[in-house]
Amino acid sequence: MRKVFRCLAGIIAIFCMMIMGAVIYFQYHLPNRYYVNRGETLTFSQDFLDSNTIFQPNVSVSSSLNPQNQQINLMGLFPIKNVSVEAVEPVSLIPSGDTFGVKMFTKGAMVVGMMQIPTASGACCPGKDAGIKEGDMILSVNEQPISRNEEVAQLIENSKGNSLHIEIQRGEQVENVVLTPVLSSIDHKYKSGIWIRDSAAGIGTITYIDPVSNVFAGLGHAICDIDTGEILPVGKGEVCDVTIHDITKGKSGTPGELLGVFTSNESIGNIVYNNDTGIYGQLFQSTQQQTSYPLAYKQEIQPGDATILCSLENGEKKEYQIQILSVDYTDKTQTKNMTIQVVDPTLLELTGGIVQGMSGTPILQNGKLVGAVTHVFVNNPEKGYAIFAENMYQNSKTIHKFENAA
């Protein structure tokens, strides 16, 4: 009998340790904030998780417009953590999958490099001596706003060696420095020793379009300067049609690429916002005739079968099979929320997996828009990262506020 009790006690101890481990795991891996459609309750793709509202005196749960506190439980018995749940109006979006061209000019001109200028008295770098750093945005020179790098070069060349007052933005801070150009002994022109860039262009994919406002989201990641890695702030930007004329297949160690040309110089929309989660703006043409899908919130997404929507074969839009391998529900990242793998034989034959230019490709699961492709694994182009569509939509609200304010 003692052996039976000992065995039973051991089983109970193991069970308790497993439950405790699961609770600790989910405390870390579940986010602190959720969204649900108004009139619905917080439910999870995992059947062993549920929630219940924490009673708040003098607050009507059914009529409150403020986020509510709810408790997440394991198997309905073991409390995991308290979270904030906000009820919102249901959202339907048009998954696009169309490739598009991006032309973007920065707000100011970004410093992307430094060089020594040879002078009669030796080599020096006036920009570095003034305290300017790579990644700084030059906003104005002698109080003259800057929108093109040619403007900076002209002002420096015309300075005749007189000091210039430079307004720069470094991160969130705006600073003023004094730069004194020097006369180059090579071409006898005044120079600062800084390399600057004011624009970017490329090809990506539109993730979704709001059928009501024509606000679009694309890429699923920021447009960054190729040299500094800094996010380029939007001064003026536009999107245009492109034609894909070839595809370089991806292979281990070498990402593939969509090769295309801008169809015309005519813009089909503008770019308003560029941040970690993608680019956002507004299209000029109406899209209300296209099919929209409900937006999935992160708790609805689960590992398993899904599809991506692409326009790769003769511009024809098709769905291709993928697998969502894992889902990161935590709040620690806004972009690398899912790991995915392309399993569709046709797409693998066509591209080798995920290629450059597919960033922003929408992901569908269970009849909902769940996310977008963002990055490819360099050593395995069949796999990559994806972002929650929920994260992109929360950022696109900035455009709605911008439009309303205008």
C-alpha positions as CSV (number, residue, x, y, z in Angstrom):
1,M,0.0,0.0,0.0
2,R,2.9,2.4,0.8
3,K,4.3,1.8,-2.7
4,V,0.9,2.7,-4.2
5,F,0.8,6.0,-2.1
6,R,4.4,6.8,-3.0
7,C,3.7,6.2,-6.7
8,L,0.5,8.3,-6.5
9,A,2.3,11.1,-4.6
10,G,5.0,11.0,-7.3
11,I,2.5,11.3,-10.1
12,I,0.8,14.2,-8.3
13,A,4.1,16.0,-7.8
14,I,5.0,15.6,-11.4
15,F,1.6,16.8,-12.5
16,C,1.9,19.9,-10.2
17,M,5.4,20.6,-11.6
18,M,4.0,20.4,-15.1
19,I,1.2,22.7,-14.3
20,M,3.5,25.2,-12.6
21,G,5.9,25.1,-15.6
22,A,3.0,25.6,-18.0
23,V,1.7,28.6,-16.0
24,I,5.2,30.2,-15.8
25,Y,5.7,29.6,-19.6
26,F,2.4,31.3,-20.5
27,Q,3.0,34.2,-18.1
28,Y,6.0,35.1,-20.2
29,H,4.7,34.1,-23.7
30,L,1.2,35.6,-23.6
31,P,0.9,39.4,-24.2
32,N,-0.6,41.8,-21.7
33,R,-3.1,43.4,-24.1
34,Y,-5.7,42.0,-26.5
35,Y,-8.2,43.2,-28.9
36,V,-11.6,41.5,-29.6
37,N,-14.5,42.5,-31.8
38,R,-17.3,44.3,-30.0
39,G,-19.8,41.8,-28.7
40,E,-17.4,38.9,-28.7
41,T,-15.4,37.4,-25.9
42,L,-11.7,36.7,-25.6
43,T,-11.0,33.2,-27.0
44,F,-7.8,31.5,-27.9
45,S,-6.6,29.2,-30.7
46,Q,-5.3,26.9,-27.9
47,D,-8.3,25.0,-26.4
48,F,-6.6,24.7,-23.0
49,L,-6.7,28.5,-22.5
50,D,-9.7,30.5,-21.5
51,S,-10.5,33.8,-19.8
52,N,-13.0,35.4,-17.5
53,T,-13.7,39.0,-16.6
54,I,-12.4,40.3,-13.3
55,F,-15.2,42.0,-11.5
56,Q,-14.9,45.8,-11.2
57,P,-17.3,47.6,-8.9
58,N,-19.6,50.1,-10.5
59,V,-18.5,49.2,-14.0
60,S,-20.9,47.6,-16.5
61,V,-18.9,45.0,-18.4
62,S,-21.3,45.0,-21.4
63,S,-21.4,48.7,-21.9
64,S,-17.9,49.8,-20.9
65,L,-15.9,51.3,-23.8
66,N,-12.6,51.2,-21.9
67,P,-10.2,48.2,-21.8
68,Q,-11.4,45.6,-19.3
69,N,-9.2,43.4,-17.0
70,Q,-9.6,39.7,-17.7
71,Q,-7.9,36.7,-16.2
72,I,-6.4,34.0,-18.4
73,N,-6.7,30.5,-17.1
74,L,-5.1,27.2,-17.9
75,M,-7.7,24.4,-18.4
76,G,-10.3,26.7,-16.7
77,L,-8.7,26.0,-13.3
78,F,-5.2,27.5,-12.9
79,P,-4.9,31.3,-13.2
80,I,-2.0,32.5,-15.4
81,K,-2.1,36.3,-15.6
82,N,-4.4,39.3,-15.8
83,V,-4.6,41.1,-19.1
84,S,-6.2,44.2,-20.6
85,V,-8.9,43.5,-23.3
86,E,-10.2,46.2,-25.6
87,A,-13.4,45.7,-27.5
88,V,-13.3,47.3,-31.0
89,E,-15.5,47.5,-34.1
90,P,-14.9,44.6,-36.5
91,V,-12.4,45.3,-39.2
92,S,-12.5,44.0,-42.8
93,L,-9.5,44.6,-45.1
94,I,-8.7,43.7,-48.7
95,P,-5.6,41.4,-48.9
96,S,-3.7,42.7,-51.9
97,G,-0.6,40.7,-52.8
98,D,0.1,43.1,-55.7
99,T,3.8,44.1,-56.2
100,F,4.4,47.9,-56.3
101,G,7.1,50.4,-56.7
102,V,8.3,52.7,-54.0
103,K,9.8,56.1,-54.5
104,M,10.5,58.0,-51.3
105,F,12.3,61.2,-50.4
106,T,13.4,61.7,-46.8
107,K,12.5,64.6,-44.5
108,G,15.9,66.3,-44.8
109,A,19.0,64.5,-46.0
110,M,20.6,61.5,-44.1
111,V,24.4,61.4,-43.4
112,V,25.5,58.0,-44.6
113,G,29.3,58.3,-44.4
114,M,32.4,60.5,-43.7
115,M,35.6,61.1,-45.6
116,Q,38.8,63.0,-45.2
117,I,39.2,66.1,-47.4
118,P,42.8,66.8,-48.6
119,T,43.7,70.4,-48.1
120,A,46.9,72.5,-48.3
121,S,47.4,72.1,-44.6
122,G,46.6,68.4,-44.4
123,A,43.5,66.1,-44.5
124,C,40.5,66.7,-42.3
125,C,36.8,66.0,-42.0
126,P,34.9,69.2,-41.2
127,G,31.6,67.3,-40.7
128,K,33.1,64.9,-38.1
129,D,34.9,67.9,-36.4
130,A,31.5,69.6,-36.1
131,G,30.0,66.7,-34.3
132,I,27.9,65.3,-37.1
133,K,27.5,61.5,-37.1
134,E,26.4,58.8,-39.5
135,G,22.6,58.4,-39.3
136,D,22.0,62.1,-38.6
137,M,19.3,63.9,-40.6
138,I,20.3,67.4,-41.9
139,L,17.1,69.4,-41.6
140,S,18.4,72.9,-42.5
141,V,21.5,74.9,-43.3
142,N,21.7,78.5,-42.2
143,E,17.9,78.2,-41.4
144,Q,17.2,77.1,-45.0
145,P,15.1,73.9,-45.0
146,I,16.7,70.9,-46.8
147,S,14.8,68.5,-49.0
148,R,17.5,67.3,-51.4
149,N,21.2,66.4,-51.0
150,E,22.1,68.7,-53.9
151,E,20.9,71.6,-51.8
152,V,23.4,70.8,-49.1
153,A,26.2,70.3,-51.5
154,Q,25.5,73.7,-53.2
155,L,25.3,75.6,-49.9
156,I,28.6,74.1,-48.7
157,E,30.3,74.8,-52.0
158,N,29.0,78.4,-52.0
159,S,30.1,79.0,-48.4
160,K,33.6,80.3,-49.4
161,G,34.8,78.7,-46.2
162,N,32.5,80.6,-43.9
163,S,30.9,78.7,-41.0
164,L,27.4,77.2,-41.6
165,H,24.8,76.6,-38.9
166,I,23.5,73.0,-39.4
167,E,20.3,71.8,-37.8
168,I,20.3,68.0,-37.4
169,Q,18.0,65.4,-36.0
170,R,19.5,62.5,-34.1
171,G,16.9,60.0,-33.1
172,E,14.2,62.0,-31.4
173,Q,16.4,65.0,-30.6
174,V,17.1,68.1,-32.8
175,E,20.5,69.7,-32.3
176,N,22.4,72.6,-33.9
177,V,26.1,72.4,-34.9
178,V,28.5,74.7,-36.6
179,L,30.3,73.3,-39.7
180,T,33.2,75.1,-41.4
181,P,33.9,73.8,-44.9
182,V,37.5,73.5,-46.2
183,L,38.9,74.0,-49.6
184,S,39.8,70.8,-51.3
185,S,43.3,70.7,-52.8
186,I,42.0,68.2,-55.5
187,D,39.2,70.2,-57.2
188,H,39.5,73.5,-55.3
189,K,35.9,73.4,-54.1
190,Y,34.7,73.8,-50.5
191,K,33.6,70.5,-49.0
192,S,32.3,69.1,-45.7
193,G,33.5,65.5,-45.8
194,I,30.0,64.1,-45.3
195,W,28.2,61.7,-47.7
196,I,24.4,62.2,-47.7
197,R,21.3,60.5,-49.2
198,D,17.8,61.9,-49.7
199,S,15.8,59.1,-51.4
200,A,15.1,55.4,-51.7
201,A,13.4,53.3,-54.4
202,G,12.5,49.6,-54.7
203,I,9.9,47.0,-55.1
204,G,7.7,45.4,-52.5
205,T,4.2,44.0,-51.9
206,I,1.0,45.7,-50.7
207,T,-0.4,43.7,-47.7
208,Y,-3.9,45.2,-47.5
209,I,-6.1,48.0,-48.4
210,D,-8.9,49.5,-46.3
211,P,-11.9,49.4,-48.6
212,V,-13.5,52.5,-46.9
213,S,-10.5,54.9,-46.8
214,N,-8.2,53.4,-49.4
215,V,-5.4,53.5,-46.7
216,F,-2.9,50.8,-47.6
217,A,-0.1,49.0,-45.7
218,G,2.9,47.2,-47.2
219,L,6.3,45.6,-46.7
220,G,5.8,44.6,-43.1
221,H,9.1,46.2,-42.2
222,A,10.7,49.7,-42.5
223,I,12.5,51.1,-45.4
224,C,16.0,51.7,-44.0
225,D,19.2,53.3,-45.4
226,I,21.4,50.7,-46.9
227,D,24.5,52.0,-45.3
228,T,23.5,53.1,-41.8
229,G,20.5,50.8,-41.2
230,E,18.5,53.8,-39.9
231,I,14.8,54.1,-40.7
232,L,14.3,56.8,-43.4
233,P,11.8,59.5,-42.3
234,V,9.2,60.3,-45.0
235,G,9.4,63.7,-46.5
236,K,7.5,62.9,-49.7
237,G,6.8,59.4,-51.1
238,E,4.7,57.7,-53.7
239,V,3.8,54.3,-55.0
240,C,3.5,53.2,-58.6
241,D,2.7,50.1,-60.7
242,V,5.5,47.7,-61.6
243,T,5.8,44.9,-64.0
244,I,7.8,41.8,-62.8
245,H,9.8,40.5,-65.8
246,D,12.0,37.9,-64.1
247,I,12.5,36.1,-60.8
248,T,15.9,35.1,-59.4
249,K,15.3,31.9,-57.4
250,G,16.6,31.9,-53.8
251,K,19.1,29.3,-52.6
252,S,21.0,28.7,-49.4
253,G,23.2,31.7,-48.7
254,T,21.8,33.8,-51.5
255,P,18.3,35.3,-51.3
256,G,16.3,35.4,-54.5
257,E,14.7,38.6,-55.9
258,L,11.8,39.8,-57.9
259,L,13.1,41.8,-60.9
260,G,10.8,44.4,-62.2
261,V,10.5,47.8,-63.8
262,F,8.3,50.8,-63.0
263,T,5.4,50.7,-65.5
264,S,5.1,54.5,-65.7
265,N,6.0,57.6,-63.8
266,E,2.4,58.1,-62.8
267,S,1.7,57.7,-59.1
268,I,-1.1,55.4,-57.8
269,G,-0.8,56.6,-54.2
270,N,1.2,58.4,-51.6
271,I,3.4,57.3,-48.7
272,V,2.7,59.0,-45.4
273,Y,4.4,56.9,-42.8
274,N,7.5,54.6,-42.6
275,N,8.2,52.7,-39.4
276,D,9.3,49.3,-38.0
277,T,6.1,47.6,-39.2
278,G,6.0,48.8,-42.8
279,I,5.0,51.7,-45.0
280,Y,1.6,53.3,-44.9
281,G,-0.3,55.7,-47.2
282,Q,-3.3,56.1,-49.4
283,L,-4.2,54.9,-52.9
284,F,-5.9,57.1,-55.4
285,Q,-8.1,54.5,-57.1
286,S,-11.2,53.0,-55.6
287,T,-10.9,49.4,-54.4
288,Q,-14.4,48.8,-53.1
289,Q,-15.2,46.1,-55.7
290,Q,-12.5,43.8,-54.3
291,T,-13.1,41.0,-51.8
292,S,-12.4,41.9,-48.1
293,Y,-11.5,39.5,-45.3
294,P,-11.9,39.9,-41.5
295,L,-8.8,40.9,-39.6
296,A,-7.5,38.2,-37.3
297,Y,-6.2,39.1,-33.9
298,K,-3.1,37.4,-32.7
299,Q,-4.9,35.1,-30.3
300,E,-6.8,33.5,-33.2
301,I,-3.6,32.5,-35.1
302,Q,-2.2,29.0,-34.7
303,P,0.6,26.9,-36.2
304,G,-0.6,24.9,-39.2
305,D,-1.8,25.4,-42.7
306,A,-2.1,28.8,-44.2
307,T,-1.8,30.5,-47.6
308,I,0.0,33.6,-49.0
309,L,-1.5,35.7,-51.8
310,C,0.9,36.7,-54.6
311,S,0.9,38.2,-58.1
312,L,3.9,36.5,-59.6
313,E,2.8,34.5,-62.6
314,N,1.9,36.9,-65.4
315,G,0.4,39.3,-62.9
316,E,-2.3,36.7,-61.9
317,K,-3.1,36.7,-58.2
318,K,-2.9,33.3,-56.7
319,E,-2.9,31.6,-53.2
320,Y,0.1,29.4,-52.4
321,Q,0.3,26.9,-49.5
322,I,2.6,27.7,-46.5
323,Q,2.9,26.4,-43.0
324,I,2.9,28.6,-39.9
325,L,5.6,26.8,-37.9
326,S,5.5,28.9,-34.7
327,V,3.7,32.0,-33.3
328,D,5.3,34.4,-30.9
329,Y,2.4,36.0,-28.9
330,T,4.6,38.1,-26.7
331,D,4.9,41.9,-26.9
332,K,8.7,41.7,-27.3
333,T,8.7,42.2,-31.1
334,Q,6.4,44.0,-33.5
335,T,7.6,42.3,-36.6
336,K,9.0,38.8,-36.2
337,N,5.7,37.4,-34.8
338,M,5.6,34.1,-36.8
339,T,8.0,31.7,-38.4
340,I,6.6,30.4,-41.7
341,Q,7.7,27.9,-44.4
342,V,6.7,27.7,-48.1
343,V,5.4,24.2,-48.9
344,D,3.6,24.9,-52.2
345,P,5.5,23.0,-55.0
346,T,4.5,25.5,-57.7
347,L,5.9,28.5,-55.7
348,L,9.0,26.6,-54.7
349,E,9.7,25.8,-58.4
350,L,9.0,29.5,-59.3
351,T,11.0,31.3,-56.5
352,G,12.7,28.7,-54.3
353,G,10.7,30.1,-51.4
354,I,10.6,33.7,-50.1
355,V,12.5,36.2,-52.2
356,Q,13.3,39.9,-52.0
357,G,10.2,41.9,-53.2
358,M,7.8,39.5,-51.4
359,S,8.0,41.5,-48.2
360,G,4.4,42.5,-47.4
361,T,2.8,39.4,-49.0
362,P,-0.5,38.8,-47.1
363,I,-1.0,35.6,-45.1
364,L,-4.5,34.1,-44.9
365,Q,-5.7,31.5,-42.4
366,N,-9.2,30.2,-41.7
367,G,-10.8,32.9,-43.9
368,K,-9.0,35.8,-42.2
369,L,-6.1,38.1,-42.8
370,V,-3.5,37.1,-40.2
371,G,-0.2,38.7,-41.3
372,A,2.4,39.4,-43.9
373,V,5.8,38.0,-44.9
374,T,8.7,40.2,-43.8
375,H,12.0,38.4,-43.9
376,V,13.6,35.4,-45.5
377,F,16.1,33.0,-43.8
378,V,19.3,33.5,-45.8
379,N,20.5,29.9,-45.3
380,N,17.0,28.5,-46.0
381,P,14.9,30.5,-48.4
382,E,11.9,28.2,-47.9
383,K,11.5,29.7,-44.4
384,G,11.1,33.2,-43.0
385,Y,9.5,35.6,-40.6
386,A,6.1,37.2,-40.7
387,I,4.3,40.0,-38.9
388,F,0.8,40.0,-37.3
389,A,-1.7,41.9,-39.5
390,E,-3.1,43.3,-36.2
391,N,0.2,45.1,-35.6
392,M,0.2,46.7,-39.1
393,Y,-3.4,47.7,-38.7
394,Q,-2.8,49.4,-35.4
395,N,0.0,51.5,-37.1
396,S,-2.2,52.3,-40.1
397,K,-4.6,54.1,-37.7
398,T,-2.0,56.9,-37.8
399,I,-3.0,57.5,-41.4
400,H,-6.7,57.7,-40.5
401,K,-5.9,60.3,-37.8
402,F,-3.8,62.2,-40.3
403,E,-6.6,62.3,-42.8
404,N,-9.2,63.3,-40.2
405,A,-6.9,66.1,-39.0
406,A,-6.5,67.4,-42.6
